């Protein structure tokens, strides 16, 4: 494509984040190759404010008008879960490229419908599994490969906790507490990232056992989920998803990865270091060490030394950079709705297991 012309549906947290990133990376491509056209939100004032702040041409309260705009060829859909399906259907009908934030469906049934629509129509699209673009995970994968040469992987523990995303520092709206809007709670809304990244790093999940709870008592919105994964290759992993009300502790992803002869830990919202303990000593890899591990990889080598992007932490911008670049160069986009559906399939198995008090469910 000669030019990407962007419209964003949604002026909330994620819509504004993508608007920020697109403005940030526009100089990488030039104003003629990447044009920021419009933002739509049912709150017209919010749409117009976001358009002004992030240098889009206009803000509107009409999603249909935005998608119908002949000056726009690419849509970012960044809205509450319930509404993605309708927006995607209209984008496909209008021949627009689509970036869809997760979760893109309230249920596995709708997720499959969206998958089939995008695949059968041949619509160019990408799903917002942003962790796949985080440099720290690519460095971690390299560490895992090296440690696997020395001893076998035993188990993986991941705790992903977050302040309940309603009316907080980042998530300033309340729809995530409404099951009609969100479909479910912490696993579908936040934990899909973890389901995706766990399989991306450790291979396909064979079966799951899960239990959940609802401390905040929002109907249908679980805020605690504990899951045991058994991978096809026999290794196990334990995942805890938790929403809480600890204002001084907004969020963290804490990994513990046990090999027979090494333990690797990291807190990945921090992006500063990876700890490795083995028979010799404790090693701490700082941000500069992680940078050197991945800076020349194909995914990063063209942009890792630019001073206008905080490389090790601004992975939303890295994600949007590759979405734009691959569309402009007519190259494959990743991850696609196929990976998105896979995460839904695994999550659906977790919900079914929790409904049966932790029974093992084959994925």
C-alpha atoms as a printed R data frame, in Angstrom:
    type eleno elety resid chain resno       x       y      z
1   ATOM     1    CA   UNK     A     1   0.000   0.000  0.000
2   ATOM     2    CA   UNK     A     2   1.187   3.506 -0.750
3   ATOM     3    CA   UNK     A     3  -0.520   5.124  2.212
4   ATOM     4    CA   UNK     A     4  -2.265   4.132  5.427
5   ATOM     5    CA   UNK     A     5  -5.112   6.381  6.503
6   ATOM     6    CA   UNK     A     6  -6.206   5.659 10.053
7   ATOM     7    CA   UNK     A     7  -9.476   5.886 11.931
8   ATOM     8    CA   UNK     A     8  -9.868   4.835 15.567
9   ATOM     9    CA   UNK     A     9 -13.152   3.638 17.053
10  ATOM    10    CA   UNK     A    10 -13.066   4.422 20.774
11  ATOM    11    CA   UNK     A    11 -11.567   7.361 22.673
12  ATOM    12    CA   UNK     A    12 -11.114   5.549 25.966
13  ATOM    13    CA   UNK     A    13  -7.912   4.166 27.437
14  ATOM    14    CA   UNK     A    14  -6.910   1.894 24.553
15  ATOM    15    CA   UNK     A    15  -8.107   4.203 21.805
16  ATOM    16    CA   UNK     A    16  -6.026   7.020 23.244
17  ATOM    17    CA   UNK     A    17  -3.042   4.699 23.660
18  ATOM    18    CA   UNK     A    18  -3.109   3.724 19.992
19  ATOM    19    CA   UNK     A    19  -3.608   7.347 18.984
20  ATOM    20    CA   UNK     A    20  -0.529   8.270 21.023
21  ATOM    21    CA   UNK     A    21   1.530   5.486 19.476
22  ATOM    22    CA   UNK     A    22   0.474   6.294 15.930
23  ATOM    23    CA   UNK     A    23   1.410   9.928 16.402
24  ATOM    24    CA   UNK     A    24   4.731   8.807 17.889
25  ATOM    25    CA   UNK     A    25   5.650   6.537 14.978
26  ATOM    26    CA   UNK     A    26   4.343   8.754 12.168
27  ATOM    27    CA   UNK     A    27   7.811  10.316 11.587
28  ATOM    28    CA   UNK     A    28   9.157   6.799 10.978
29  ATOM    29    CA   UNK     A    29   7.065   6.644  7.808
30  ATOM    30    CA   UNK     A    30   6.346  10.244  6.855
31  ATOM    31    CA   UNK     A    31   3.102  12.196  6.853
32  ATOM    32    CA   UNK     A    32   2.125  11.025  3.384
33  ATOM    33    CA   UNK     A    33   2.552   7.311  4.143
34  ATOM    34    CA   UNK     A    34   0.779   7.424  7.525
35  ATOM    35    CA   UNK     A    35  -2.165   9.781  7.875
36  ATOM    36    CA   UNK     A    36  -4.193  10.176 11.072
37  ATOM    37    CA   UNK     A    37  -7.743  10.975  9.988
38  ATOM    38    CA   UNK     A    38 -10.475  10.475 12.575
39  ATOM    39    CA   UNK     A    39 -11.529   9.217 16.015
40  ATOM    40    CA   UNK     A    40 -15.095   8.158 16.834
41  ATOM    41    CA   UNK     A    41 -16.667   7.705 20.251
42  ATOM    42    CA   UNK     A    42 -20.230   7.910 21.558
43  ATOM    43    CA   UNK     A    43 -18.847  10.707 23.751
44  ATOM    44    CA   UNK     A    44 -18.270  13.308 21.049
45  ATOM    45    CA   UNK     A    45 -16.333  15.621 23.355
46  ATOM    46    CA   UNK     A    46 -13.915  12.795 24.213
47  ATOM    47    CA   UNK     A    47 -13.447  11.984 20.528
48  ATOM    48    CA   UNK     A    48 -12.765  15.611 19.653
49  ATOM    49    CA   UNK     A    49 -10.377  16.047 22.567
50  ATOM    50    CA   UNK     A    50  -8.407  12.928 21.574
51  ATOM    51    CA   UNK     A    51  -8.313  14.104 17.956
52  ATOM    52    CA   UNK     A    52  -6.833  17.439 19.020
53  ATOM    53    CA   UNK     A    53  -4.325  15.944 21.442
54  ATOM    54    CA   UNK     A    54  -3.016  13.296 19.044
55  ATOM    55    CA   UNK     A    55  -3.233  15.323 15.828
56  ATOM    56    CA   UNK     A    56  -6.045  13.511 14.025
57  ATOM    57    CA   UNK     A    57  -8.115  15.529 11.577
58  ATOM    58    CA   UNK     A    58 -11.431  15.181 13.379
59  ATOM    59    CA   UNK     A    59 -13.438  13.597 16.181
60  ATOM    60    CA   UNK     A    60 -17.021  12.403 15.823
61  ATOM    61    CA   UNK     A    61 -19.727  10.526 17.696
62  ATOM    62    CA   UNK     A    62 -20.673   8.530 14.577
63  ATOM    63    CA   UNK     A    63 -18.856   5.210 14.239
64  ATOM    64    CA   UNK     A    64 -20.679   4.506 10.981
65  ATOM    65    CA   UNK     A    65 -19.550   7.800  9.484
66  ATOM    66    CA   UNK     A    66 -15.957   7.109 10.460
67  ATOM    67    CA   UNK     A    67 -15.916   3.633  8.909
68  ATOM    68    CA   UNK     A    68 -17.727   4.914  5.803
69  ATOM    69    CA   UNK     A    69 -15.215   7.748  5.352
70  ATOM    70    CA   UNK     A    70 -13.581   7.109  1.944
71  ATOM    71    CA   UNK     A    71 -10.438   8.850  3.183
72  ATOM    72    CA   UNK     A    72  -9.883   6.054  5.753
73  ATOM    73    CA   UNK     A    73  -8.593   2.608  4.755
74  ATOM    74    CA   UNK     A    74  -7.628   1.216  8.172
75  ATOM    75    CA   UNK     A    75  -9.623   1.004 11.401
76  ATOM    76    CA   UNK     A    76  -8.446   0.415 14.973
77  ATOM    77    CA   UNK     A    77 -11.344  -0.944 17.034
78  ATOM    78    CA   UNK     A    78 -10.707  -0.064 20.696
79  ATOM    79    CA   UNK     A    79 -14.119  -0.290 22.322
80  ATOM    80    CA   UNK     A    80 -15.882  -2.375 24.986
81  ATOM    81    CA   UNK     A    81 -15.907  -6.069 24.155
82  ATOM    82    CA   UNK     A    82 -19.607  -6.241 23.279
83  ATOM    83    CA   UNK     A    83 -19.293  -3.898 20.292
84  ATOM    84    CA   UNK     A    84 -16.309  -5.324 18.386
85  ATOM    85    CA   UNK     A    85 -18.396  -7.786 16.370
86  ATOM    86    CA   UNK     A    86 -20.592  -5.123 14.778
87  ATOM    87    CA   UNK     A    87 -17.639  -2.845 14.015
88  ATOM    88    CA   UNK     A    88 -15.667  -5.705 12.449
89  ATOM    89    CA   UNK     A    89 -18.657  -6.693 10.310
90  ATOM    90    CA   UNK     A    90 -18.977  -3.146  8.981
91  ATOM    91    CA   UNK     A    91 -15.222  -2.827  8.371
92  ATOM    92    CA   UNK     A    92 -15.224  -6.058  6.374
93  ATOM    93    CA   UNK     A    93 -18.222  -4.878  4.334
94  ATOM    94    CA   UNK     A    94 -16.416  -1.587  3.616
95  ATOM    95    CA   UNK     A    95 -13.096  -3.244  2.755
96  ATOM    96    CA   UNK     A    96 -11.089  -1.690  5.598
97  ATOM    97    CA   UNK     A    97  -7.951  -3.124  7.186
98  ATOM    98    CA   UNK     A    98  -8.562  -3.861 10.865
99  ATOM    99    CA   UNK     A    99  -6.569  -3.746 14.082
100 ATOM   100    CA   UNK     A   100  -8.769  -5.259 16.796
101 ATOM   101    CA   UNK     A   101  -8.040  -4.980 20.484
102 ATOM   102    CA   UNK     A   102  -8.561  -7.946 22.774
103 ATOM   103    CA   UNK     A   103 -10.829  -9.306 23.996
104 ATOM   104    CA   UNK     A   104 -12.639  -9.110 20.678
105 ATOM   105    CA   UNK     A   105 -15.696 -11.160 21.711
106 ATOM   106    CA   UNK     A   106 -17.895 -11.854 24.733
107 ATOM   107    CA   UNK     A   107 -18.007 -15.601 24.098
108 ATOM   108    CA   UNK     A   108 -16.314 -18.422 22.260
109 ATOM   109    CA   UNK     A   109 -19.269 -18.590 19.840
110 ATOM   110    CA   UNK     A   110 -18.863 -14.955 18.782
111 ATOM   111    CA   UNK     A   111 -15.070 -15.347 18.697
112 ATOM   112    CA   UNK     A   112 -15.458 -18.160 16.156
113 ATOM   113    CA   UNK     A   113 -17.864 -16.067 14.079
114 ATOM   114    CA   UNK     A   114 -15.378 -13.182 13.974
115 ATOM   115    CA   UNK     A   115 -12.562 -15.580 13.106
116 ATOM   116    CA   UNK     A   116 -14.485 -17.099 10.218
117 ATOM   117    CA   UNK     A   117 -15.568 -13.684  8.922
118 ATOM   118    CA   UNK     A   118 -12.027 -12.301  8.840
119 ATOM   119    CA   UNK     A   119 -10.462 -15.435  7.374
120 ATOM   120    CA   UNK     A   120 -13.109 -16.058  4.725
121 ATOM   121    CA   UNK     A   121 -13.210 -12.415  3.639
122 ATOM   122    CA   UNK     A   122  -9.424 -12.180  3.391
123 ATOM   123    CA   UNK     A   123  -9.499  -8.957  5.400
124 ATOM   124    CA   UNK     A   124  -6.049  -7.799  6.482
125 ATOM   125    CA   UNK     A   125  -6.077  -7.709 10.254
126 ATOM   126    CA   UNK     A   126  -4.100  -7.968 13.477
127 ATOM   127    CA   UNK     A   127  -5.097  -8.756 17.079
128 ATOM   128    CA   UNK     A   128  -3.713  -6.719 19.978
129 ATOM   129    CA   UNK     A   129  -1.614  -9.336 21.766
130 ATOM   130    CA   UNK     A   130   0.939  -6.645 22.496
131 ATOM   131    CA   UNK     A   131   3.197  -8.774 24.725
132 ATOM   132    CA   UNK     A   132   4.530 -10.507 21.630
133 ATOM   133    CA   UNK     A   133   6.233  -7.229 20.777
134 ATOM   134    CA   UNK     A   134   7.743  -6.602 24.219
135 ATOM   135    CA   UNK     A   135  11.544  -6.890 23.953
136 ATOM   136    CA   UNK     A   136  11.838  -8.417 27.434
137 ATOM   137    CA   UNK     A   137   9.923 -11.525 26.312
138 ATOM   138    CA   UNK     A   138  12.137 -11.982 23.283
139 ATOM   139    CA   UNK     A   139  15.173 -11.754 25.552
140 ATOM   140    CA   UNK     A   140  13.511 -14.240 27.907
141 ATOM   141    CA   UNK     A   141  12.965 -16.726 25.083
142 ATOM   142    CA   UNK     A   142  16.679 -16.610 24.309
143 ATOM   143    CA   UNK     A   143  17.491 -17.224 27.963
144 ATOM   144    CA   UNK     A   144  15.109 -20.198 28.038
145 ATOM   145    CA   UNK     A   145  16.739 -21.752 24.990
146 ATOM   146    CA   UNK     A   146  20.189 -21.504 26.577
147 ATOM   147    CA   UNK     A   147  19.073 -22.865 29.947
148 ATOM   148    CA   UNK     A   148  17.276 -25.773 28.290
149 ATOM   149    CA   UNK     A   149  20.649 -26.928 26.953
150 ATOM   150    CA   UNK     A   150  21.845 -27.374 30.533
151 ATOM   151    CA   UNK     A   151  18.800 -28.932 32.241
152 ATOM   152    CA   UNK     A   152  15.142 -29.681 31.703
153 ATOM   153    CA   UNK     A   153  12.292 -27.251 32.294
154 ATOM   154    CA   UNK     A   154  10.333 -28.265 35.416
155 ATOM   155    CA   UNK     A   155   7.472 -25.815 35.838
156 ATOM   156    CA   UNK     A   156   6.328 -22.240 35.258
157 ATOM   157    CA   UNK     A   157   4.522 -19.945 37.700
158 ATOM   158    CA   UNK     A   158   2.927 -16.683 36.593
159 ATOM   159    CA   UNK     A   159   0.995 -14.263 38.784
160 ATOM   160    CA   UNK     A   160  -0.686 -11.441 36.909
161 ATOM   161    CA   UNK     A   161  -2.355  -8.959 39.241
162 ATOM   162    CA   UNK     A   162  -3.924  -5.609 38.507
163 ATOM   163    CA   UNK     A   163  -5.929  -2.961 40.322
164 ATOM   164    CA   UNK     A   164  -9.566  -3.555 39.367
165 ATOM   165    CA   UNK     A   165  -9.841  -1.764 35.989
166 ATOM   166    CA   UNK     A   166 -12.830   0.435 36.745
167 ATOM   167    CA   UNK     A   167 -12.434   4.093 37.650
168 ATOM   168    CA   UNK     A   168  -8.732   3.709 38.385
169 ATOM   169    CA   UNK     A   169  -5.521   5.391 37.312
170 ATOM   170    CA   UNK     A   170  -5.534   3.948 33.779
171 ATOM   171    CA   UNK     A   171  -8.972   2.421 33.214
172 ATOM   172    CA   UNK     A   172 -11.266   5.308 34.019
173 ATOM   173    CA   UNK     A   173 -14.560   3.802 32.807
174 ATOM   174    CA   UNK     A   174 -16.758   1.194 34.481
175 ATOM   175    CA   UNK     A   175 -17.831  -1.150 31.706
176 ATOM   176    CA   UNK     A   176 -15.426  -3.946 32.699
177 ATOM   177    CA   UNK     A   177 -17.625  -4.596 35.745
178 ATOM   178    CA   UNK     A   178 -20.718  -5.109 33.546
179 ATOM   179    CA   UNK     A   179 -21.066  -8.682 32.276
180 ATOM   180    CA   UNK     A   180 -23.382  -7.548 29.476
181 ATOM   181    CA   UNK     A   181 -20.584  -5.362 28.119
182 ATOM   182    CA   UNK     A   182 -17.536  -7.471 29.005
183 ATOM   183    CA   UNK     A   183 -18.741 -11.075 28.857
184 ATOM   184    CA   UNK     A   184 -16.682 -12.146 31.885
185 ATOM   185    CA   UNK     A   185 -13.936 -10.916 34.193
186 ATOM   186    CA   UNK     A   186 -10.219 -11.048 34.765
187 ATOM   187    CA   UNK     A   187  -9.386 -14.015 32.536
188 ATOM   188    CA   UNK     A   188 -11.102 -12.863 29.363
189 ATOM   189    CA   UNK     A   189 -10.374  -9.167 29.865
190 ATOM   190    CA   UNK     A   190  -6.778  -9.322 31.047
191 ATOM   191    CA   UNK     A   191  -5.608 -12.927 31.190
192 ATOM   192    CA   UNK     A   192  -5.962 -13.558 27.446
193 ATOM   193    CA   UNK     A   193  -2.568 -11.860 27.164
194 ATOM   194    CA   UNK     A   194  -1.139 -14.456 29.535
195 ATOM   195    CA   UNK     A   195  -2.798 -17.417 27.838
196 ATOM   196    CA   UNK     A   196  -1.340 -16.244 24.534
197 ATOM   197    CA   UNK     A   197   2.162 -15.522 25.821
198 ATOM   198    CA   UNK     A   198   2.355 -18.812 27.758
199 ATOM   199    CA   UNK     A   199   1.655 -20.838 24.617
200 ATOM   200    CA   UNK     A   200   3.933 -18.575 22.560
201 ATOM   201    CA   UNK     A   201   6.807 -19.282 24.941
202 ATOM   202    CA   UNK     A   202   6.175 -22.851 26.089
203 ATOM   203    CA   UNK     A   203   4.101 -24.543 23.404
204 ATOM   204    CA   UNK     A   204   0.508 -25.751 23.100
205 ATOM   205    CA   UNK     A   205  -1.594 -26.480 26.169
206 ATOM   206    CA   UNK     A   206  -3.050 -29.995 26.307
207 ATOM   207    CA   UNK     A   207  -5.487 -29.639 29.212
208 ATOM   208    CA   UNK     A   208  -6.423 -27.251 32.010
209 ATOM   209    CA   UNK     A   209  -7.795 -27.277 35.546
210 ATOM   210    CA   UNK     A   210  -9.181 -24.016 36.939
211 ATOM   211    CA   UNK     A   211 -11.012 -22.450 39.852
212 ATOM   212    CA   UNK     A   212 -12.352 -18.927 40.145
213 ATOM   213    CA   UNK     A   213 -13.892 -16.543 42.662
214 ATOM   214    CA   UNK     A   214 -15.664 -13.211 42.736
215 ATOM   215    CA   UNK     A   215 -14.659 -11.059 45.700
216 ATOM   216    CA   UNK     A   216 -16.043  -7.764 44.374
217 ATOM   217    CA   UNK     A   217 -19.407  -9.435 43.658
218 ATOM   218    CA   UNK     A   218 -19.994  -7.894 40.238
219 ATOM   219    CA   UNK     A   219 -22.369 -10.466 38.674
220 ATOM   220    CA   UNK     A   220 -20.588 -12.676 36.153
221 ATOM   221    CA   UNK     A   221 -17.277 -10.814 36.548
222 ATOM   222    CA   UNK     A   222 -14.737 -13.098 38.199
223 ATOM   223    CA   UNK     A   223 -11.815 -11.234 39.758
224 ATOM   224    CA   UNK     A   224  -9.759 -14.284 40.736
225 ATOM   225    CA   UNK     A   225  -8.781 -17.254 38.598
226 ATOM   226    CA   UNK     A   226  -6.193 -19.928 39.316
227 ATOM   227    CA   UNK     A   227  -5.301 -22.266 36.472
228 ATOM   228    CA   UNK     A   228  -3.089 -25.285 36.069
229 ATOM   229    CA   UNK     A   229  -1.897 -25.863 32.517
230 ATOM   230    CA   UNK     A   230  -0.485 -29.139 31.274
231 ATOM   231    CA   UNK     A   231   1.438 -28.720 28.035
232 ATOM   232    CA   UNK     A   232   1.554 -31.250 25.227
233 ATOM   233    CA   UNK     A   233   5.205 -31.917 26.065
234 ATOM   234    CA   UNK     A   234   4.315 -32.756 29.692
235 ATOM   235    CA   UNK     A   235   5.541 -29.651 31.521
236 ATOM   236    CA   UNK     A   236   3.082 -27.843 33.803
237 ATOM   237    CA   UNK     A   237   2.416 -24.175 34.520
238 ATOM   238    CA   UNK     A   238   0.391 -22.400 37.195
239 ATOM   239    CA   UNK     A   239  -1.295 -19.083 36.472
240 ATOM   240    CA   UNK     A   240  -3.015 -16.776 38.940
241 ATOM   241    CA   UNK     A   241  -5.117 -13.882 37.600
242 ATOM   242    CA   UNK     A   242  -6.170 -11.352 40.230
243 ATOM   243    CA   UNK     A   243  -7.948  -8.008 40.341
244 ATOM   244    CA   UNK     A   244  -7.639  -6.124 43.642
245 ATOM   245    CA   UNK     A   245  -8.112  -2.714 45.258
246 ATOM   246    CA   UNK     A   246  -4.500  -1.948 46.199
247 ATOM   247    CA   UNK     A   247  -4.044   1.614 44.977
248 ATOM   248    CA   UNK     A   248  -0.316   1.636 45.762
249 ATOM   249    CA   UNK     A   249   0.234  -1.500 43.670
250 ATOM   250    CA   UNK     A   250  -1.302  -0.999 40.256
251 ATOM   251    CA   UNK     A   251  -0.106  -4.079 38.366
252 ATOM   252    CA   UNK     A   252   2.644  -6.650 37.900
253 ATOM   253    CA   UNK     A   253   3.334  -9.827 35.939
254 ATOM   254    CA   UNK     A   254   5.593 -11.983 38.082
255 ATOM   255    CA   UNK     A   255   7.240 -14.997 36.438
256 ATOM   256    CA   UNK     A   256   9.075 -17.860 38.134
257 ATOM   257    CA   UNK     A   257  10.493 -20.350 35.639
258 ATOM   258    CA   UNK     A   258  12.103 -23.421 37.177
259 ATOM   259    CA   UNK     A   259  14.631 -25.531 35.340
260 ATOM   260    CA   UNK     A   260  16.292 -28.443 37.134
261 ATOM   261    CA   UNK     A   261  19.431 -26.342 37.552
262 ATOM   262    CA   UNK     A   262  18.235 -22.742 37.298
263 ATOM   263    CA   UNK     A   263  15.478 -20.393 38.427
264 ATOM   264    CA   UNK     A   264  14.540 -17.388 36.299
265 ATOM   265    CA   UNK     A   265  12.348 -14.634 37.729
266 ATOM   266    CA   UNK     A   266  11.087 -11.351 36.344
267 ATOM   267    CA   UNK     A   267   8.454  -8.711 37.017
268 ATOM   268    CA   UNK     A   268   7.554  -7.661 33.549
269 ATOM   269    CA   UNK     A   269   5.705  -4.389 33.982
270 ATOM   270    CA   UNK     A   270   8.986  -3.091 35.325
271 ATOM   271    CA   UNK     A   271  11.044  -4.237 32.300
272 ATOM   272    CA   UNK     A   272  14.250  -3.479 34.166
273 ATOM   273    CA   UNK     A   273  15.756  -6.830 34.986
274 ATOM   274    CA   UNK     A   274  15.677 -10.593 34.829
275 ATOM   275    CA   UNK     A   275  17.114 -12.588 37.742
276 ATOM   276    CA   UNK     A   276  18.820 -15.934 37.124
277 ATOM   277    CA   UNK     A   277  19.886 -18.209 39.972
278 ATOM   278    CA   UNK     A   278  21.936 -21.315 39.244
279 ATOM   279    CA   UNK     A   279  24.635 -23.439 40.905
280 ATOM   280    CA   UNK     A   280  27.189 -20.669 40.607
281 ATOM   281    CA   UNK     A   281  25.524 -17.425 41.635
282 ATOM   282    CA   UNK     A   282  22.647 -15.045 41.214
283 ATOM   283    CA   UNK     A   283  22.820 -13.008 38.027
284 ATOM   284    CA   UNK     A   284  20.797  -9.886 37.340
285 ATOM   285    CA   UNK     A   285  20.302  -8.824 33.750
286 ATOM   286    CA   UNK     A   286  19.540  -5.105 33.700
287 ATOM   287    CA   UNK     A   287  17.741  -3.185 30.984
288 ATOM   288    CA   UNK     A   288  20.990  -2.539 29.125
289 ATOM   289    CA   UNK     A   289  21.789  -6.277 29.111
290 ATOM   290    CA   UNK     A   290  18.337  -7.149 27.781
291 ATOM   291    CA   UNK     A   291  18.683  -4.418 25.173
292 ATOM   292    CA   UNK     A   292  21.911  -5.897 23.855
293 ATOM   293    CA   UNK     A   293  20.320  -9.332 23.642
294 ATOM   294    CA   UNK     A   294  17.597  -8.250 21.219
295 ATOM   295    CA   UNK     A   295  18.600  -4.941 19.635
296 ATOM   296    CA   UNK     A   296  19.870  -6.581 16.442
297 ATOM   297    CA   UNK     A   297  17.028  -9.065 16.058
298 ATOM   298    CA   UNK     A   298  14.968  -8.699 12.849
299 ATOM   299    CA   UNK     A   299  11.982  -7.411 14.824
300 ATOM   300    CA   UNK     A   300  13.948  -4.561 16.381
301 ATOM   301    CA   UNK     A   301  17.152  -3.797 14.495
302 ATOM   302    CA   UNK     A   302  15.724  -0.981 12.365
303 ATOM   303    CA   UNK     A   303  14.263   0.931 15.309
304 ATOM   304    CA   UNK     A   304  16.162  -0.046 18.468
305 ATOM   305    CA   UNK     A   305  18.608   2.851 18.232
306 ATOM   306    CA   UNK     A   306  16.113   5.605 17.569
307 ATOM   307    CA   UNK     A   307  16.001   8.163 20.343
308 ATOM   308    CA   UNK     A   308  12.350   9.102 19.797
309 ATOM   309    CA   UNK     A   309  11.013   5.750 21.025
310 ATOM   310    CA   UNK     A   310  11.656   4.259 24.464
311 ATOM   311    CA   UNK     A   311  12.585   0.899 23.021
312 ATOM   312    CA   UNK     A   312  12.548  -1.410 26.024
313 ATOM   313    CA   UNK     A   313   9.206  -0.241 27.409
314 ATOM   314    CA   UNK     A   314   7.077   1.314 24.658
315 ATOM   315    CA   UNK     A   315   5.957  -1.996 23.213
316 ATOM   316    CA   UNK     A   316   2.530  -0.657 22.206
317 ATOM   317    CA   UNK     A   317   4.359   1.644 19.813
318 ATOM   318    CA   UNK     A   318   6.464  -1.277 18.571
319 ATOM   319    CA   UNK     A   319   3.286  -3.248 17.930
320 ATOM   320    CA   UNK     A   320   1.668  -0.405 15.988
321 ATOM   321    CA   UNK     A   321   4.900   0.238 14.090
322 ATOM   322    CA   UNK     A   322   4.878  -3.310 12.722
323 ATOM   323    CA   UNK     A   323   1.170  -3.227 11.942
324 ATOM   324    CA   UNK     A   324   1.715  -0.081  9.861
325 ATOM   325    CA   UNK     A   325   4.970  -1.218  8.282
326 ATOM   326    CA   UNK     A   326   3.721  -4.667  7.299
327 ATOM   327    CA   UNK     A   327   0.577  -3.202  5.742
328 ATOM   328    CA   UNK     A   328   2.605  -0.656  3.786
329 ATOM   329    CA   UNK     A   329   5.038  -3.340  2.606
330 ATOM   330    CA   UNK     A   330   2.248  -5.877  1.957
331 ATOM   331    CA   UNK     A   331   3.764  -8.394  4.383
332 ATOM   332    CA   UNK     A   332   1.984 -10.813  6.742
333 ATOM   333    CA   UNK     A   333   0.487  -9.400  9.929
334 ATOM   334    CA   UNK     A   334   0.900 -11.064 13.314
335 ATOM   335    CA   UNK     A   335  -0.717 -12.134 15.537
336 ATOM   336    CA   UNK     A   336  -3.893 -12.816 13.591
337 ATOM   337    CA   UNK     A   337  -7.408 -13.828 14.525
338 ATOM   338    CA   UNK     A   338  -6.249 -17.449 14.413
339 ATOM   339    CA   UNK     A   339  -3.984 -16.862 17.415
340 ATOM   340    CA   UNK     A   340  -6.757 -14.785 18.945
341 ATOM   341    CA   UNK     A   341  -9.247 -17.612 18.628
342 ATOM   342    CA   UNK     A   342  -6.750 -20.066 20.097
343 ATOM   343    CA   UNK     A   343  -6.493 -17.950 23.259
344 ATOM   344    CA   UNK     A   344 -10.292 -17.910 23.479
345 ATOM   345    CA   UNK     A   345 -10.418 -21.694 23.108
346 ATOM   346    CA   UNK     A   346  -7.966 -22.164 25.981
347 ATOM   347    CA   UNK     A   347  -9.792 -19.587 28.120
348 ATOM   348    CA   UNK     A   348 -13.136 -21.250 27.388
349 ATOM   349    CA   UNK     A   349 -11.709 -24.559 28.619
350 ATOM   350    CA   UNK     A   350 -10.642 -22.760 31.821
351 ATOM   351    CA   UNK     A   351 -14.131 -21.393 32.394
352 ATOM   352    CA   UNK     A   352 -15.667 -24.825 31.803
353 ATOM   353    CA   UNK     A   353 -13.208 -26.375 34.251
354 ATOM   354    CA   UNK     A   354 -13.995 -23.749 36.897
355 ATOM   355    CA   UNK     A   355 -17.700 -24.453 36.444
356 ATOM   356    CA   UNK     A   356 -16.905 -28.100 37.285
357 ATOM   357    CA   UNK     A   357 -14.815 -27.236 40.368
358 ATOM   358    CA   UNK     A   358 -11.445 -27.702 38.735
359 ATOM   359    CA   UNK     A   359 -12.121 -30.766 36.591
360 ATOM   360    CA   UNK     A   360  -9.468 -31.387 33.961
361 ATOM   361    CA   UNK     A   361 -10.667 -30.180 30.565
362 ATOM   362    CA   UNK     A   362  -8.896 -31.111 27.344
363 ATOM   363    CA   UNK     A   363  -8.226 -28.122 25.110
